Amino acid sequence: MNISKHEQRTLHALAQGGRIEQHKDDRGDIIAVDCITRDGWRLADCTLATFRRLRKRRLIRSEQGMPYRITREGLAAVRAQLDNRG
């Protein structure tokens, strides 16, 4: 499966324990998303278009109104990256 660089960064952050929080308008449509890493930082690569592509491919999922998390398919699709902690 071809995954863009922005999608890969988002999936990697989610695989490490991050989450995607959505912001809805008064009709209930998602108008903005924030990808929060496990350390509490906001990932700038996660746009609404990236979110929609990941959700359409079923690489992320939300259960019972909770923030979006990575699925098993998403974990299988993410490539290993070096962790820049040091």
C-alpha positions, 0 to 999 in steps of 0.5 A: 500500500502506498502511503505518503510521507505525511500519512507515514509520520501521522501513523508513526506518531499514533503507533507510539501512543498518540491520538487524533482529536477531531473538532466538529461544527454544529451539524456534527461534521468534522471540520478540523483535526489535531494529531497529539503525540504521546508527549502532548505535542501537536503534529503539523503533518496531520491535516484534514485531508491526511485524516480523511485518507487514513480513515478511508483506508481504515488505518485509524478508527474511533470507538464510542466517541473517543479520539482516533487511534491506529488499527491493526491494519495501520500498524502493519502499514507503518514503516519502521523509523528511527526514534529521534530521542537521544 
